Structures are given as C-alpha cells and as structure tokens.
Amino acid sequence: MIHLGCAGWSVSAALAEQFASAGSHLQRYALRLNAVEINSSFYRPHRPQTYARWAASVPEGFAFAVKIPKAITHERRLIECEAALDDFLHPCTQLGQRLGCLLVQLPPSLEYHTVTTRKFFEQLRRRHQGAVAVEPRHPSWQAAQAMLDDLHIAQVAASPSRFDTDAQPGGWPGLVYWRLHGEPRIYHSAYPETYLKRLAQALRRSGDAGVPCWCIFDNTASGAALADALALERLLAQGVSQID
C-alpha cells in the first residue's frame, strides 16, 4: 500500500554500499525501494521502448509515477490538450502494470478555473483510469476539492507548503501522495528524524485504512532524497508503535 521512493533513481557514491553492486542504477535502486517518480518526462518525451525497458528492469511490486509534460501543464496550461495527452500516454502504456500513478504538477501562476480545469481532467480520465495526483501551487485550488473528489484525483501533500491546505493530502481520499521538496532550502535540505517519524505515522495510518500511499522525496539537488527515503524505509519497517 505504501510506495516509497525518490524523484529519479540515481544512486550516489556515498550510499552505494547500501545497494547491490551489479546492474544498472534503476535495477540497483529497485531492489531497495519500491517506487520512483519519472521527472524527465516533464521535460522531454520518451520512446515506448524506453518505458518497456524500464518496466523490465524492476521486480514485481515496483511502481513508477510519471510526471505529465510541461507542454501540457505550463505551456498549454491545461487548455486544448487532447492530442498532447495522447502523445504522452501512448508510450507510458509500455510500463504495463508498473505504471502506478500520473503526476500533474502545475505552475504557481495557474489558478483554478471551474470549467477549463474540469474539462482537462475529464479528458485525462477518459484516457487513463488509474491513479492520478495533482500538485497545484496557487491558493485558488482550495476551491477544487469537490471536483477532484468527483473525478478521483488526489491532491498532493507538499513540503514546503504553498497555501493553507496543501501541507496535508487533499482531493479524492482514495489516494494519498506526499511530495517532499526539502525544507528550509527547497530541493536541497534533508528532513530531520522528527519529521520523518511523523511522516511514517501518517503513512501507516493511511495504509492501515486501506488507502494506497505514495511518498516521493524530491530534495535531490544535494543528494538528500535517497538518504531520507532509506531512513523513512527503516522507520516504516519498525512500525508506528515503536517510533512514537
């Protein structure tokens, strides 16, 4: 129920001894953590063969989250995206059962608009019935909760928080997606043990309630993400009662 990983699967030299010595970075990574977020899809398309190769490199139970391209979210700003969605989703299908979630990260300037926003997510839902999470960064998205619930779209719990209600999971309650960018220095700072303990408890509560959870560390710029993910993995293995 808990998909834990990083934004990318690079294995740093400092942590290499905690991973298998043979295989590609993805193969070594996937033997320790059970999920990864593909962020490169935000910047450029990948061939179907590439997704197929990635899917074949990981063990049973491993899952990929795939970030929707910025051409859709930042350039078209969710408007008239049907052809672009088709072009993005077709190669992704080569992940097969390893395709765990789609991530829609929005620009900070993109406000929630009742008509155009719903139209986009309805277009997406007609093409993809699996898990979807959205990371809005404009406070107007606090008004989107009913629409997200209706279309089974989870709202990311973001760190650092951008507006009043995004520090905790929102939207459709049937999916939880934590996206941790680092605090106080975004993309760089590691998380203290006290934060990771609270996070482990929150993930366990969701998992025990039968809600699929994603937890992705995006504080990759200085290499903190992988160490944080491994630390959280250890805390989850201990159980909530032992980390109070």
Secondary structure, DSSP 4 states (H G I P E B T S, - for coil): -EEEEEES----GGGGGGS-SSS-HHHHHHTT-SEEEE-GGGTS---HHHHHHHHHTS-TT-EEEEEPPHIIIIISTTSS-HHHHHHHHHHHGGGGGGEEEEEEEPPTT----HHHHHHHHHHHHHH--S-EEEE--SGGGGGGHHHHHHTT-EEPEEES--STTTTS-EE-TT-EEEEE--SSSTTTPPPPHHHHHHHHHHHHHHHHTT--EEEEE--TTTTHHHHHHHHHHHHHHH-GGG--
